[in-house]
Every structure is written in structure tokens, then in C-alpha cells.
């Protein structure tokens, strides 16, 4: 997406009388407009700012919005005018909307340009023909770089280009005021820009995304060796682990766009997504489609659009869409409304986006996915995650035993893997946890018979949902690549 400065330049060159700037940062937009006003040709232009409390500075009785618009239409000189509170006053105020429309018509081609700043755009239909929309939810890389270099210089901290680039990348997706507050605090706490410094930056990013309420930052806590099996998926991911590096960019290598993991519930799809982000050293953000459609963050379409912009701003990053089928369930050819528009927006963005965002989507009820989602070009690969085979169950058992402080070498993993045939990873984990809790309550070590007894208390999904699993396998046989190398059927 074009930067805020590029979008404002386009608006001015097109001579739109009204420009709506979608941004939560009034101060940053004000500074940008000051630069444009000072650099205007053939001579600089003034920048005047209006708010609902003070009106225009030096112009009495302009705090009332219609009075301010009347002054703009009749007496104001050529220049740039930033109106800070006006968009919030428009809904339900027909006289004000009429005054703004008439003012826009009056100032057209007179050298007066009106900029209205808002954090959530709801543009009235009457204003659309005469308006240009600038979307700048986050500062661009050049703005963050200038601020970082200035603060480092003030703090007298030496830093090379690589360190500054890494820091700027970690700070993307934050407002300039948030960047400034964060760096001033951390520069006072750390003497060098080391790994601990960068860890604190990422921790702050978690707080920022939590405050935004759309994307959930998932801390890097899962390693690839904590995921049992899925050898073909792991090999595919490891081959692409360096494609977001400057070296790969210098070679002109294409960056991976995304992967879709579909299949059985509880077989490690979500765990694999977390491990991939950790393996690639990229921040992981989870988008909750249910939260988007709930409308708690406002209009669902605008919320979804803002989420995509937010993740582009923090790129390079991994965007995790869990249970993606829930976001498109109910979509049907010919359907209208927010669901279809969001679905179309997502498909177009998946195809066209240029930001370093890797989309990792998971799906359980794969029959709900429209064909448009799984075709090539949207995802680089579609993997089918099957119930773990015997070797994978042994690996999963060993992983969860170590997590529960048990030595896998003291147990017959072949016997236990046989006893858990048809189980998913989550069920195996629960059996190990259950055995350890029981033995802890009895104040004795965990024995093999305890694990077998715990296994006997669990009825796996492969028994209770046998027909559904059979249908899933049939559906995925020709539509996806197995995440695990196919082996001989177990007896």
C-alpha cells in the first residue's frame, strides 16, 4: 500500500476539495500536512487547524462547525485546512452534512484543500464524488526510521545499519507516539541494543495488539521438535525458513504466501503454526474471525480490512487464521451481504498482497471450504493432517512424557503406541497428564500400567466420529498433500 505521504500527494495533485484521512494519530498527520504546506509551489501555503473546542486559531466564533465551514467557503485564504473533529459530528446531522457539501463545492479549484481526520471511516454517500480517502493506520518505515535514529542519537547509543533495520522491523505496526514512549523507556533500562532489548520490544508489541483488539499476538513458545510427526510439513517449512531474510531478498527469491492445514481435530495443526513462526523467527498474530463477525470492534467489513492493514504494518509476520472455515461457512455463490464481501476481500488480498505476510490457516470441517480458497495462488500448499501413525504416536508420547518430567526410556513406547491406535495427539497428551496426576495424588512414580489404565478411560474421536473421519479422508485424498509420509496401513 502507498505511504500516507504518497496518498496525500495524490489527493493534492488530483485537486480533491475534501480528503478524509483515516488515522488514529492526529499529530503525525498534522506534521505530514505541515511538510506539504511548506513545500508547496510556487510558494508555501499556510496550514490551519480546527477543532470543536477552539475553532480556527485567530478566527473568533469558528468553534461551531457550520460557522467554520462558512468562513472556509467565503473568507479563508488559499491553504491547507485540517478539521480534527468534524467527521465524528456528521452522523445524524443533516444541516452539517449539507454545509460541508456546499463548502466543498465552493472551495473546489480555489487553492483551498480540506483534510478531515478520523479513526473510523463512515463516508456519507453524498460526499463520495468529491472526496479522496487516505488510509494511514500506521506510520511507514521511513517515519519510524527517522524517529528511531533521532532517539538513538539523543541517547548517544551507537548502532549499525543492520541493528537499526532490525529494530525498525520490530517496531512496525505501532504508532509514532507508542514507538517514542517505548524507546525512551527501554533506552533508559538497557545499555545496549541486545537480545534482551529486542525481547522487551516484542513484549510491548503484544500489549499494543491487545489494545487494538483485532489481532492477538502469540508469544514464541513452541519449537519444531515439540511437534510430533508431520515430517513432510516440517521439511516444506524448513526449506522456506530463510526466504524472509535480506539475503533471499537480494537474490530475488519469491516469498511464500501461505499454507492451509486441514484435517483431524487435535492432530497438531495449531501447534505446527506456532512452531513455524518460532522456526522462522517471525512474530505470530492470530485473527479471530468470530470476533470480526461479532461486530464488537465495529463494522465487520471495516474491522476485517483494518486487521489486514494491521498485519501488513507489522510485516514480516505470520498471520494465523484458526478454523478458517468458520469465517466462510454459509458463503454461497450469489449470496450478498457482509459475509460475501469479506470473503471476496480475503481472496483478493491473498492473491494480490505484496507485504511479507505468511498466512497459516487451519481447518477442521474442510467440506465447508469453497473451492476458491484452496486453489493454487492463494496458498502455496495445502496439507492434510491425518491421525498419527505408530511412529508418530511414539514420538508424541515421548514429547509429552518429557513435558511431564517422565523418562521415555523407562517405558515400552511400542506397547503404548499400540494401545493408542487411532488416537490424536491431544488425546495422547491427556492420557499422559491423567496418569501423572493420579500417581501424584497417590504419592508414587508413574508406571507403565498407569499409562495403560489412563488410556483405557478415554474414548478417542476416531471411534465416536468414524463416519465423519472417513468422509474427511475421502475428500482430502485428491485435494491435499499428506503432512506425513504415507506408510503401510497398521494391522
Secondary structure, 3 states (H helix, E strand, C coil): CCCHHHHHHHHHHCCCCEEEEECCCHHHHHHHHHHHHHCCCCCCCEEEEEECCCEECCCCCCCCHHHHHHHHHHCCCCEEEEECCHHHHHCCCHHHHHHHHHHHHHHCCCCEEEEEEECCCCCCHHHHHHEEEEECCCCCHHHHHHHHHHHHHHCCCCCCHHHHHHHHHHHCCCCHHHHHHHHHHHHHHCCCCCHHHHHHHHHHHHHHHHHHCCEEEECCCCCHHHCCCCHHHHHHHHHCCCCCCHHHHHCCCCCCCEEEEEECCCCCHHHHHHHHHHHCCCEEEEECHHHHHHCCCCCHHHHHHHHHHHHHHCCCEEEEECCCHHHHCCCCCCCCCHHHHHHHHHHHHHHHCCCCEEEEEEECCHHHCCHHHHCECCECEEEEECCCCHHHHHHHHHHHHHHCCCCHHHCCHHHHHHHCCCCCHHHHHHHHHHHHHHHHHCCCCCCHHHHHHHHHCCCCHHHHCHHHHHHHHHHHCCCCEECCCCCCCCC
